[in-house]
Amino acid sequence: MQNILFDFISKYISLTEDEKNAILSLNLFRSVKKGTILLKEGQKTQDEYFILKGCIRKYYLIDGEEKTTAFFTEMEGLTPHCIKNNTPSEYFISCVENTILTVSNSDMGLEINAKFPKFELMCRILSEELLAKQQINFDEFKTSSPEQRYLNLLKNRPDLTQRVPQHQLASYLGIKPQSLSRLRARILKKNKT
């Protein structure tokens, strides 16, 4: 697990043995079973997540119906919004698969950044990349049809079609599961002709 994390970090900054040991001393690594809810609506948390292996989902419960807004897979991080303003969460975070992740908090980040300032640079770069990615995803979602959204998903994140239950995938695309089935059939038919 630690090598996966260190390989990821090395794409941004080089690590000394002292820095690696400091990270390991934080006891960040967790194995979580499929179906585990990491955060519930109404719950407060300080936990920030980084997925090493597996898939987690962010969703809202609106009028008894789950509305999936994001999936996070390998080498993606998630900091729940409620951490920044210290309020109860408005959504749920759950494991779609058995997942290995790091669980940290801002105090750990401050401690590491104080000891090793280059981590702050890496965090800034990661934050900028995440913000740009989220803006692109939001713009694509708002300006595309359900079929275009599905085709974008097949192009950019094809693994999700195999990893995520159809009803969650449909919710993520903003359509009903039956509509997703028809959409898949229509696309398959187009590709055969």
N, C-alpha and C positions, 0 to 999 in steps of 0.2 A: 504493500500500500504506500509506504513512504517513498519508494522509488518513483512511483507514478506521480506523486505530488512534486518531488524534487525535479523530475524531468520537465514537468509543466513550468515550474518556477524558473528553471534554467533557460527557458525561451525568452525571459525578460531580464533576469539578473543572474550573475554567477554566485554560487553559494560556497562559503568556506565550511569546514567541518564544524566550527563553533556555531555557525548560523544554523546548520542542519540539526545539531544537537539542541539548540535553543527551541527550534520548532518541535522536535520530538518531545521535549520536556513539557510541552503544553498539553499532551495527551488529547489530541484533536480527533483521532480516528474512531469512527463508529460503524458498525454493521447493523443495518436495519432491515427488518423483514417486509416483504411485499404487503401492502395494505395498511402499514403503520401510518397513523396520522401524526405528523411532526408538529403541526400547529393547527389549532382549532379557531374558528371564528369566536371572537370575544375573549380570547386568551392573550395575555401579554407574554413577550419573549425578548430575550437578548441574543438568541441563537442565530448565527449566520451560517450558511451551508455552502459547501463546495463538493460537487459530486465527482468521485473518483471512478465509480462503476455503478451503473444502474440508471434509474429514471425516477424523477419526482414531478409531481403535478401541482399547480396552483389553481384553485377553483373557488368560486363563490357559490353559496346556496341561496338562490333567489326563488321565492314562492315554492319551496320544496324541490326545486330542480337545480342540479349541479351545472354551473357554467364554467367550463375550463378556459382559462386565459393564457396558460403557459405550461410548457414542459421543459424540464432541465435535465440534461444528460451529461455524459462524461465531459469533464473539464469546463463545466459551467458552474457559476456561483449564484446564490440567491440570498439577498439580504431583505427580509420582510420589511415593508414600509413602516410598520408599527414600531420598529426599533427607534427610528429617527425622532419620532414625536412622543414616544413612550405612551402609546394608547393601545387599547385592545385591537387585535387583528380583525379585519373585515372579511377575511377569507381563510381557507384551509390550505394546508400543504400536506400532501400524502405521497407515500412511495408506491409507484406503479409496479416496480420490480424490487426484488431483493437489492439493496443498495449499500454501497460503501461510500461514506462521505466524511468530510471533516466538519466538525461543529466548533465554531469559535464565537467570540464576542468582541465588542469594541475594546474592552479592557485588555484582552490578549493582544489585539492589534496595536494598541498604544504601547504596551510593554515591548513588543518586538520592534516597533518603529523607533522607540527610544534607544534600544540597544544597537539596532542595525538600521540606520536611516535610509539605506537603499530600498528597503521594503516599502517605504512610503512612496517612492517613485514607481515601483511595480504596481502598487495598489491604484495610484493615479492613472497609470496607463490602462490597467484593466477596467477601471471605472469609465474612462473615456471610450474604450472599445465597446463596453456593454451599453452605454448610453446611445452610441451611434447605431449599434445593432437593433436596439429596441425601437429607435425612431424609424429605421428602415422597415422593420416588421410592422409597426403601427401604420405607417403610410401605405404599405402594400395591402394590409388588411382593409383599410378604409377605402382604398381606390379600386379594389378588385372584386370580381364576382366570386361566388362560391366555387365555381369550376376553376377559375384562375388561382384561388387560394389553395385548392387541392393540388393543382399542377405545380405551384410554387413549393408546396410541401414535398411533393415527390422529387422535385429538383434539389431542394436545399436540405431537407431532413428526411430522406426516404426510409431511414431506420424506424421512424415513429410508426409507420404503417404496419410494421411487424411487431412492435413492442407495446403498443397502446391499444386497449380495447376500442372497438369501433364506436361505441356510444361516447366515449371520452374524446376521440378524434373528431367526431361529428360536432360535438359541443365546442371544441377548440376552433373549428372552421366556421362556427356560427350557423350550423344547419342541424336538422334532425337526422337520426341514424338511417331512416328510410331514404332520405334525400341523398345521403352519402352513398348508399347502395346503388341507387339509380345513377348517380353521378359516375361512380366507378364503372358501371355497366356501359354507360354512354361513351366514356373515354376508351374502354376496352374495344368497343365496337368500332369507334373511329380509327383506332390503331390497326385494326384488322383489315380495314378497307384501303 
